[in-house]
Amino acid sequence: MHEITIISMIFTAALALVCLFLILSPLFKWDTYLHVSSKNQDLASTKEALLTTLNEIEFEYKMDKISHADYKNLKKQYESEVASIMKEEEQITDKPVDQELMAEVEKEIEAQMKSYQSKKGEGK
C-alpha cells in the first residue's frame, strides 16, 4: 500500500475546503457584510419601490379593487414621497430640471387621466 504523504493530505484538505465554500456560499448574503452603498443608491431604490407601488395602486384601481377615494389618497401620499425623494436627488446632483419639459409632461399626464376618466365614465 502507498504511504499518504503530507503534501497529498494538504492538497485534499484544501480541495475539501474550497468545495465546502462553494457549496455554502449561496446561503450567505455577502452584501449584508459588505454594505458599501451610497445615499444615491438608497434614494434610487426607495424611489423605484414607491413608483412600483404607485403602478400597483393604479392597476388595482383600474381593476375596481379599491375605491376612488382610497385611490386618490394613496396616490397623493406616494406621489408626495416620490416628489420629496426627487428633490433630494436634485439637491445631491445639482442638476437643474428643465421646467418646460416638466410642464409638458404634466400636461400629457393630465390629458391621459382626463381621457381615461371619460372612457371609464362611458363604460359604466
DSSP file (Angstrom, degrees, kcal/mol; ACC not computed):
  #  RESIDUE AA STRUCTURE BP1 BP2  ACC     N-H-->O    O-->H-N    N-H-->O    O-->H-N    TCO  KAPPA ALPHA  PHI   PSI    X-CA   Y-CA   Z-CA
    1    1 A M              0   0    0      0, 0.0     2,-0.2     0, 0.0     0, 0.0   0.000 360.0 360.0 360.0 145.3    0.0    0.0    0.0
    2    2 A H        -     0   0    0      1,-0.1     2,-0.2     3,-0.0     0, 0.0  -0.543 360.0-117.6 -81.1 142.4    1.2    3.5   -0.8
    3    3 A E        -     0   0    0     -2,-0.2     2,-0.6     1,-0.1    -1,-0.1  -0.556  24.3-121.2 -78.0 143.8    2.0    5.8    2.0
    4    4 A I        -     0   0    0     -2,-0.2     2,-0.1     4,-0.0    -1,-0.1  -0.757  31.0-146.3 -85.9 122.1   -0.1    9.0    2.3
    5    5 A T     >  -     0   0    0     -2,-0.6     4,-1.6     1,-0.1     5,-0.1  -0.442  19.5-117.3 -87.7 163.0    2.3   12.0    2.1
    6    6 A I  H  > S+     0   0    0      1,-0.2     4,-2.4     2,-0.2     5,-0.2   0.864 113.7  56.7 -66.3 -36.4    1.8   15.3    3.9
    7    7 A I  H  > S+     0   0    0      1,-0.2     4,-2.5     2,-0.2    -1,-0.2   0.910 106.7  48.1 -64.1 -42.3    1.5   17.1    0.6
    8    8 A S  H  > S+     0   0    0      2,-0.2     4,-2.3     1,-0.2    -1,-0.2   0.862 111.1  51.3 -68.3 -33.7   -1.4   15.0   -0.6
    9    9 A M  H  X S+     0   0    0     -4,-1.6     4,-2.3     2,-0.2    -2,-0.2   0.909 111.5  47.2 -68.1 -40.9   -3.2   15.5    2.7
   10   10 A I  H  X S+     0   0    0     -4,-2.4     4,-2.6     2,-0.2    -2,-0.2   0.919 112.9  49.3 -64.9 -43.6   -2.8   19.3    2.5
   11   11 A F  H  X S+     0   0    0     -4,-2.5     4,-2.3     1,-0.2    -2,-0.2   0.908 112.1  48.2 -62.0 -42.8   -4.0   19.2   -1.1
   12   12 A T  H  X S+     0   0    0     -4,-2.3     4,-2.3     2,-0.2    -2,-0.2   0.898 112.1  48.9 -65.2 -41.6   -7.0   17.1   -0.1
   13   13 A A  H  X S+     0   0    0     -4,-2.3     4,-2.3     2,-0.2    -2,-0.2   0.909 112.2  48.7 -65.5 -42.3   -7.9   19.4    2.8
   14   14 A A  H  X S+     0   0    0     -4,-2.6     4,-2.3     2,-0.2    -2,-0.2   0.914 111.8  49.2 -63.9 -42.5   -7.6   22.5    0.6
   15   15 A L  H  X S+     0   0    0     -4,-2.3     4,-2.3     1,-0.2    -2,-0.2   0.898 110.9  50.1 -63.0 -41.5   -9.8   20.9   -2.0
   16   16 A A  H  X S+     0   0    0     -4,-2.3     4,-2.4     2,-0.2    -2,-0.2   0.900 110.7  49.7 -65.0 -40.7  -12.4   19.9    0.6
   17   17 A L  H  X S+     0   0    0     -4,-2.3     4,-2.4     2,-0.2    -2,-0.2   0.896 110.4  49.7 -65.8 -40.4  -12.4   23.5    2.0
   18   18 A V  H  X S+     0   0    0     -4,-2.3     4,-2.5     2,-0.2    -2,-0.2   0.926 112.2  48.0 -63.9 -44.5  -12.9   25.0   -1.5
   19   19 A C  H  X S+     0   0    0     -4,-2.3     4,-1.9     2,-0.2    -2,-0.2   0.911 111.5  50.2 -62.3 -42.6  -15.7   22.6   -2.2
   20   20 A L  H  X S+     0   0    0     -4,-2.4     4,-2.3     2,-0.2    -1,-0.2   0.900 110.7  49.9 -62.7 -41.5  -17.3   23.4    1.2
   21   21 A F  H  X S+     0   0    0     -4,-2.4     4,-2.2     1,-0.2    -2,-0.2   0.930 110.7  49.2 -62.5 -45.6  -17.0   27.1    0.5
   22   22 A L  H  < S+     0   0    0     -4,-2.5    -1,-0.2     1,-0.2    -2,-0.2   0.831 113.6  47.0 -65.0 -32.0  -18.6   26.8   -3.0
   23   23 A I  H  < S+     0   0    0     -4,-1.9    -1,-0.2    -5,-0.2    -2,-0.2   0.899 119.9  36.9 -75.2 -41.3  -21.5   24.8   -1.6
   24   24 A L  H >< S+     0   0    0     -4,-2.3     3,-1.5     1,-0.2     4,-0.4   0.671  94.7  83.6 -88.0 -18.2  -22.2   27.1    1.4
   25   25 A S  G >< S+     0   0    0     -4,-2.2     3,-1.3     1,-0.3    -1,-0.2   0.832  83.9  58.7 -61.1 -35.3  -21.6   30.5   -0.2
   26   26 A P  G 3  S+     0   0    0      0, 0.0    -1,-0.3     0, 0.0    -2,-0.1   0.739  97.3  64.2 -66.0 -17.7  -25.0   30.9   -1.8
   27   27 A L  G <  S+     0   0    0     -3,-1.5     2,-0.4    -4,-0.2    -2,-0.2   0.673  95.9  68.1 -77.8 -15.6  -26.6   30.6    1.7
   28   28 A F  S <  S-     0   0    0     -3,-1.3     2,-0.9    -4,-0.4     3,-0.1  -0.836  76.0-137.6-108.0 141.9  -24.9   33.8    2.8
   29   29 A K    >>  -     0   0    0     -2,-0.4     3,-1.0     1,-0.2     4,-0.7  -0.845  17.6-172.2 -95.8 104.9  -25.7   37.3    1.6
   30   30 A W  H >> S+     0   0    0     -2,-0.9     4,-2.1     1,-0.3     3,-0.5   0.792  79.0  66.7 -70.8 -27.3  -22.3   38.9    1.2
   31   31 A D  H 34 S+     0   0    0      1,-0.2    -1,-0.3     2,-0.2     5,-0.1   0.756  93.0  62.3 -67.4 -20.5  -23.8   42.3    0.6
   32   32 A T  H <4 S+     0   0    0     -3,-1.0     3,-0.5     1,-0.2    -1,-0.2   0.890 111.5  37.1 -66.2 -38.6  -25.1   42.4    4.1
   33   33 A Y  H << S+     0   0    0     -4,-0.7     2,-0.3    -3,-0.5    -2,-0.2   0.776 120.9  46.5 -83.8 -27.5  -21.5   42.2    5.4
   34   34 A L  S  < S+     0   0    0     -4,-2.1     2,-1.1     2,-0.0    -1,-0.2  -0.460  73.4 167.9-112.5  57.9  -20.1   44.4    2.6
   35   35 A H        +     0   0    0     -3,-0.5    -3,-0.1    -2,-0.3    -4,-0.1  -0.616  10.9 149.5 -79.2 101.5  -22.6   47.2    2.8
   36   36 A V        +     0   0    0     -2,-1.1     2,-0.3    -5,-0.1    -1,-0.1  -0.309  20.2 139.0-127.9  48.0  -21.0   49.9    0.7
   37   37 A S        -     0   0    0      1,-0.0     2,-0.1     2,-0.0    -2,-0.0  -0.679  41.9-136.5 -97.0 150.7  -24.0   51.8   -0.8
   38   38 A S     >  -     0   0    0     -2,-0.3     4,-1.8     1,-0.1     5,-0.1  -0.445  29.0-102.7 -96.6 173.7  -24.2   55.5   -1.1
   39   39 A K  H  > S+     0   0    0      1,-0.2     4,-2.7     2,-0.2     5,-0.2   0.847 120.5  59.7 -65.0 -33.5  -27.2   57.7   -0.3
   40   40 A N  H  > S+     0   0    0      1,-0.2     4,-2.5     2,-0.2    -1,-0.2   0.909 105.4  47.5 -61.3 -42.1  -27.9   58.0   -4.1
   41   41 A Q  H  > S+     0   0    0      2,-0.2     4,-2.4     1,-0.2    -1,-0.2   0.892 111.9  50.1 -67.6 -38.8  -28.3   54.3   -4.4
   42   42 A D  H  X S+     0   0    0     -4,-1.8     4,-2.2     2,-0.2    -2,-0.2   0.921 112.7  46.8 -64.5 -43.4  -30.6   54.2   -1.3
   43   43 A L  H  X S+     0   0    0     -4,-2.7     4,-2.8     2,-0.2    -2,-0.2   0.902 112.1  50.9 -64.1 -41.0  -32.7   57.0   -2.7
   44   44 A A  H  X S+     0   0    0     -4,-2.5     4,-2.4    -5,-0.2    -2,-0.2   0.913 111.7  46.1 -64.9 -42.6  -32.9   55.4   -6.1
   45   45 A S  H  X S+     0   0    0     -4,-2.4     4,-2.1     2,-0.2    -1,-0.2   0.884 114.0  48.9 -69.0 -36.6  -34.0   52.1   -4.7
   46   46 A T  H  X S+     0   0    0     -4,-2.2     4,-2.4     2,-0.2    -2,-0.2   0.918 111.9  49.0 -66.1 -42.9  -36.6   53.8   -2.5
   47   47 A K  H  X S+     0   0    0     -4,-2.8     4,-2.5     1,-0.2    -2,-0.2   0.907 110.5  51.0 -63.0 -41.5  -37.9   55.8   -5.4
   48   48 A E  H  X S+     0   0    0     -4,-2.4     4,-2.1     1,-0.2    -1,-0.2   0.903 110.2  49.3 -62.9 -41.2  -38.1   52.7   -7.5
   49   49 A A  H  X S+     0   0    0     -4,-2.1     4,-2.2     2,-0.2    -1,-0.2   0.904 111.8  48.8 -65.0 -40.9  -40.1   50.9   -4.8
   50   50 A L  H  X S+     0   0    0     -4,-2.4     4,-2.4     2,-0.2    -2,-0.2   0.900 111.1  49.4 -66.8 -40.0  -42.5   53.8   -4.5
   51   51 A L  H  X S+     0   0    0     -4,-2.5     4,-2.1     2,-0.2    -1,-0.2   0.878 110.2  51.3 -66.9 -36.1  -43.0   54.0   -8.2
   52   52 A T  H  X S+     0   0    0     -4,-2.1     4,-2.2     2,-0.2    -1,-0.2   0.908 109.7  50.1 -64.2 -41.2  -43.7   50.3   -8.4
   53   53 A T  H  X S+     0   0    0     -4,-2.2     4,-2.5     2,-0.2    -2,-0.2   0.894 108.1  53.3 -63.7 -40.2  -46.3   50.8   -5.6
   54   54 A L  H  X S+     0   0    0     -4,-2.4     4,-2.4     1,-0.2    -1,-0.2   0.912 108.8  49.6 -60.7 -41.8  -47.9   53.6   -7.5
   55   55 A N  H  X S+     0   0    0     -4,-2.1     4,-2.4     1,-0.2    -2,-0.2   0.898 110.6  49.9 -63.4 -39.9  -48.2   51.3  -10.5
   56   56 A E  H  X S+     0   0    0     -4,-2.2     4,-2.7     2,-0.2    -2,-0.2   0.897 110.3  49.8 -66.3 -39.4  -49.8   48.6   -8.4
   57   57 A I  H  X S+     0   0    0     -4,-2.5     4,-2.3     2,-0.2    -2,-0.2   0.919 111.1  49.8 -64.0 -42.5  -52.3   51.1   -6.9
   58   58 A E  H  X S+     0   0    0     -4,-2.4     4,-2.4     2,-0.2    -2,-0.2   0.916 111.9  48.6 -61.0 -43.5  -53.2   52.3  -10.4
   59   59 A F  H  X S+     0   0    0     -4,-2.4     4,-1.7     1,-0.2    -2,-0.2   0.921 111.3  48.7 -63.2 -45.1  -53.7   48.7  -11.5
   60   60 A E  H  <>S+     0   0    0     -4,-2.7     5,-3.0     1,-0.2     6,-0.7   0.864 111.1  50.9 -65.0 -34.8  -55.8   47.8   -8.5
   61   61 A Y  H ><5S+     0   0    0     -4,-2.3     3,-1.6     3,-0.2    -1,-0.2   0.916 109.3  50.0 -67.7 -42.1  -58.0   50.9   -9.1
   62   62 A K  H 3<5S+     0   0    0     -4,-2.4    -2,-0.2     1,-0.3    -1,-0.2   0.815 109.7  51.6 -65.0 -28.9  -58.4   50.0  -12.8
   63   63 A M  T 3<5S-     0   0    0     -4,-1.7    -1,-0.3    -5,-0.2    -2,-0.2   0.374 115.8-119.3 -86.9   5.2  -59.5   46.5  -11.7
   64   64 A D  T < 5S+     0   0    0     -3,-1.6    -3,-0.2    -5,-0.1    -2,-0.1   0.830  76.8 127.9  59.8  36.0  -62.0   48.1   -9.2
   65   65 A K      < +     0   0    0     -5,-3.0     2,-0.3    -6,-0.1    -4,-0.2   0.692  69.5  37.8 -91.2 -22.1  -60.3   46.5   -6.2
   66   66 A I  S    S-     0   0    0     -6,-0.7    -2,-0.1    -9,-0.1    -1,-0.1  -0.944  90.4-106.8-128.3 153.3  -60.0   49.8   -4.3
   67   67 A S     >  -     0   0    0     -2,-0.3     4,-2.5     1,-0.1     5,-0.1  -0.238  28.9-112.4 -74.2 164.4  -62.4   52.7   -4.1
   68   68 A H  H  > S+     0   0    0      2,-0.2     4,-2.6     1,-0.2     5,-0.2   0.889 117.4  51.8 -64.4 -39.6  -61.8   56.1   -5.8
   69   69 A A  H  > S+     0   0    0      2,-0.2     4,-2.4     1,-0.2    -1,-0.2   0.928 111.7  45.8 -64.2 -45.2  -61.3   57.9   -2.5
   70   70 A D  H  > S+     0   0    0      2,-0.2     4,-2.9     1,-0.2     5,-0.3   0.911 112.2  52.5 -62.7 -41.6  -58.7   55.3   -1.4
   71   71 A Y  H  X S+     0   0    0     -4,-2.5     4,-2.7     1,-0.2     5,-0.2   0.935 110.6  46.4 -59.9 -47.7  -57.0   55.5   -4.7
   72   72 A K  H  X S+     0   0    0     -4,-2.6     4,-2.4     2,-0.2    -1,-0.2   0.914 114.5  47.6 -62.9 -43.3  -56.8   59.3   -4.6
   73   73 A N  H  X S+     0   0    0     -4,-2.4     4,-2.3     2,-0.2    -2,-0.2   0.941 115.7  43.3 -64.0 -47.9  -55.4   59.3   -1.0
   74   74 A L  H  X S+     0   0    0     -4,-2.9     4,-2.7     2,-0.2     5,-0.3   0.913 114.5  50.3 -65.1 -42.2  -52.8   56.6   -1.6
   75   75 A K  H  X S+     0   0    0     -4,-2.7     4,-2.6    -5,-0.3     5,-0.2   0.924 111.4  48.2 -62.5 -44.1  -51.8   58.1   -4.9
   76   76 A K  H  X S+     0   0    0     -4,-2.4     4,-2.0    -5,-0.2    -1,-0.2   0.916 112.5  49.5 -61.7 -43.1  -51.4   61.6   -3.3
   77   77 A Q  H  X S+     0   0    0     -4,-2.3     4,-1.7     1,-0.2    -2,-0.2   0.946 115.2  41.5 -62.1 -50.6  -49.4   60.1   -0.4
   78   78 A Y  H  X S+     0   0    0     -4,-2.7     4,-2.4     1,-0.2    -1,-0.2   0.861 112.7  54.1 -70.0 -34.8  -47.0   58.1   -2.6
   79   79 A E  H  X S+     0   0    0     -4,-2.6     4,-2.6    -5,-0.3    -1,-0.2   0.889 107.6  50.9 -66.2 -37.0  -46.6   60.9   -5.2
   80   80 A S  H  X S+     0   0    0     -4,-2.0     4,-2.1    -5,-0.2    -1,-0.2   0.890 110.4  49.4 -66.6 -36.9  -45.6   63.3   -2.4
   81   81 A E  H  X S+     0   0    0     -4,-1.7     4,-2.0     2,-0.2    -2,-0.2   0.910 112.0  48.0 -66.5 -41.3  -43.0   60.9   -1.2
   82   82 A V  H  X S+     0   0    0     -4,-2.4     4,-2.6     1,-0.2    -2,-0.2   0.907 110.6  52.5 -64.3 -41.0  -41.6   60.4   -4.7
   83   83 A A  H  X S+     0   0    0     -4,-2.6     4,-2.1     1,-0.2    -2,-0.2   0.904 108.8  49.3 -62.3 -41.0  -41.5   64.2   -5.2
   84   84 A S  H  X S+     0   0    0     -4,-2.1     4,-2.1     2,-0.2    -1,-0.2   0.890 111.6  49.1 -66.9 -37.0  -39.5   64.7   -1.9
   85   85 A I  H  X S+     0   0    0     -4,-2.0     4,-2.7     2,-0.2    -2,-0.2   0.906 110.0  51.6 -66.3 -40.8  -37.1   62.0   -3.0
   86   86 A M  H  X S+     0   0    0     -4,-2.6     4,-2.3     1,-0.2    -2,-0.2   0.880 108.9  50.9 -64.4 -36.5  -36.7   63.6   -6.4
   87   87 A K  H  X S+     0   0    0     -4,-2.1     4,-2.2     2,-0.2    -1,-0.2   0.908 110.2  49.6 -65.6 -41.1  -36.0   66.9   -4.7
   88   88 A E  H  X S+     0   0    0     -4,-2.1     4,-2.1     2,-0.2    -2,-0.2   0.925 111.2  49.3 -62.3 -44.0  -33.3   65.3   -2.5
   89   89 A E  H  X S+     0   0    0     -4,-2.7     4,-2.7     1,-0.2     5,-0.3   0.896 109.8  51.8 -61.7 -39.8  -31.8   63.7   -5.6
   90   90 A E  H  X>S+     0   0    0     -4,-2.3     4,-2.3     1,-0.2     5,-0.5   0.898 109.6  49.3 -64.7 -39.8  -31.8   67.1   -7.4
   91   91 A Q  H  <5S+     0   0    0     -4,-2.2    -1,-0.2     2,-0.2    -2,-0.2   0.871 113.2  47.5 -66.4 -36.3  -30.0   68.7   -4.4
   92   92 A I  H  <5S+     0   0    0     -4,-2.1    -2,-0.2     1,-0.2    -1,-0.2   0.930 121.8  33.6 -70.7 -45.0  -27.4   66.0   -4.3
   93   93 A T  H  <5S-     0   0    0     -4,-2.7    -2,-0.2    -5,-0.2    -1,-0.2   0.706  91.6-145.3 -85.5 -19.6  -26.7   66.0   -8.0
   94   94 A D  T  <5 +     0   0    0     -4,-2.3    -3,-0.2    -5,-0.3    -4,-0.1   0.803  45.2 149.1  57.1  31.8  -27.2   69.7   -8.5
   95   95 A K      < -     0   0    0     -5,-0.5    -1,-0.2    -6,-0.2     2,-0.1  -0.853  46.5-127.6 -94.1 124.4  -28.7   69.1  -12.0
   96   96 A P        -     0   0    0      0, 0.0     2,-0.4     0, 0.0    -1,-0.0  -0.448  19.1-126.9 -71.4 144.9  -31.3   71.7  -12.9
   97   97 A V        -     0   0    0     -2,-0.1     2,-0.8     1,-0.0     3,-0.1  -0.766  21.2-117.1 -92.8 134.3  -34.6   70.3  -14.0
   98   98 A D     >  -     0   0    0     -2,-0.4     4,-2.2     1,-0.2     5,-0.2  -0.600  25.7-163.0 -71.6 108.0  -35.9   71.6  -17.4
   99   99 A Q  H  > S+     0   0    0     -2,-0.8     4,-2.4     1,-0.2    -1,-0.2   0.843  86.0  54.3 -66.1 -35.2  -39.1   73.4  -16.3
  100  100 A E  H  > S+     0   0    0      2,-0.2     4,-2.2     1,-0.2    -1,-0.2   0.918 109.8  47.4 -64.8 -42.4  -40.6   73.4  -19.8
  101  101 A L  H  > S+     0   0    0      2,-0.2     4,-2.5     1,-0.2    -2,-0.2   0.912 111.5  50.4 -65.2 -42.1  -40.2   69.7  -20.1
  102  102 A M  H  X S+     0   0    0     -4,-2.2     4,-2.5     1,-0.2    -2,-0.2   0.911 110.2  50.0 -62.4 -41.8  -41.7   69.1  -16.7
  103  103 A A  H  X S+     0   0    0     -4,-2.4     4,-2.0     1,-0.2    -1,-0.2   0.893 111.2  49.5 -63.4 -39.5  -44.7   71.3  -17.6
  104  104 A E  H  X S+     0   0    0     -4,-2.2     4,-2.2     2,-0.2    -2,-0.2   0.910 111.0  49.1 -65.8 -42.5  -45.2   69.4  -20.9
  105  105 A V  H  X S+     0   0    0     -4,-2.5     4,-2.4     1,-0.2    -2,-0.2   0.918 110.4  50.6 -63.3 -43.3  -45.0   66.0  -19.1
  106  106 A E  H  X S+     0   0    0     -4,-2.5     4,-2.4     1,-0.2    -1,-0.2   0.890 109.5  51.2 -62.9 -39.0  -47.6   67.2  -16.5
  107  107 A K  H  X S+     0   0    0     -4,-2.0     4,-2.5     2,-0.2    -1,-0.2   0.913 110.2  49.3 -63.0 -42.6  -49.9   68.3  -19.3
  108  108 A E  H  X S+     0   0    0     -4,-2.2     4,-2.4     2,-0.2    -2,-0.2   0.901 110.9  49.9 -63.5 -40.8  -49.6   65.0  -21.0
  109  109 A I  H  X S+     0   0    0     -4,-2.4     4,-2.4     2,-0.2    -2,-0.2   0.930 111.7  47.7 -64.6 -44.8  -50.3   63.1  -17.8
  110  110 A E  H  X S+     0   0    0     -4,-2.4     4,-2.5     1,-0.2    -2,-0.2   0.898 111.0  51.6 -63.6 -39.8  -53.4   65.2  -17.1
  111  111 A A  H  X S+     0   0    0     -4,-2.5     4,-2.3     2,-0.2    -1,-0.2   0.911 110.9  48.1 -62.8 -41.9  -54.6   64.7  -20.7
  112  112 A Q  H  X S+     0   0    0     -4,-2.4     4,-2.4     2,-0.2    -2,-0.2   0.900 111.6  49.8 -64.9 -40.5  -54.2   61.0  -20.3
  113  113 A M  H  X S+     0   0    0     -4,-2.4     4,-2.7     2,-0.2    -2,-0.2   0.904 111.0  49.4 -65.6 -41.0  -56.1   61.0  -16.9
  114  114 A K  H  X S+     0   0    0     -4,-2.5     4,-2.4     2,-0.2    -2,-0.2   0.917 112.2  47.5 -63.9 -42.8  -58.9   63.0  -18.4
  115  115 A S  H  X S+     0   0    0     -4,-2.3     4,-2.1     2,-0.2    -2,-0.2   0.894 113.0  49.3 -66.2 -37.8  -59.3   60.7  -21.4
  116  116 A Y  H  X S+     0   0    0     -4,-2.4     4,-2.7     2,-0.2    -2,-0.2   0.918 111.4  49.1 -65.2 -43.2  -59.2   57.7  -19.0
  117  117 A Q  H  X S+     0   0    0     -4,-2.7     4,-2.2     1,-0.2    -2,-0.2   0.882 111.3  49.3 -65.0 -37.7  -61.8   59.2  -16.8
  118  118 A S  H  X S+     0   0    0     -4,-2.4     4,-1.7     2,-0.2    -1,-0.2   0.895 112.7  47.6 -69.1 -37.5  -64.1   59.9  -19.8
  119  119 A K  H  X S+     0   0    0     -4,-2.1     4,-1.7     2,-0.2    -2,-0.2   0.903 112.7  48.8 -67.5 -40.2  -63.7   56.4  -21.1
  120  120 A K  H  X S+     0   0    0     -4,-2.7     4,-1.1     1,-0.2    -2,-0.2   0.875 109.9  52.2 -67.4 -36.4  -64.4   55.0  -17.6
  121  121 A G  H  < S+     0   0    0     -4,-2.2    -1,-0.2     1,-0.2    -2,-0.2   0.849 109.0  50.2 -66.9 -34.3  -67.4   57.2  -17.3
  122  122 A E  H  < S+     0   0    0     -4,-1.7    -1,-0.2     1,-0.2    -2,-0.2   0.844 107.4  54.6 -71.3 -33.9  -68.8   55.9  -20.7
  123  123 A G  H  <        0   0    0     -4,-1.7    -1,-0.2     1,-0.2    -2,-0.2   0.758 360.0 360.0 -72.8 -25.4  -68.3   52.3  -19.7
  124  124 A K     <        0   0    0     -4,-1.1    -1,-0.2    -3,-0.1    -2,-0.2   0.446 360.0 360.0 -99.4 360.0  -70.4   52.5  -16.5
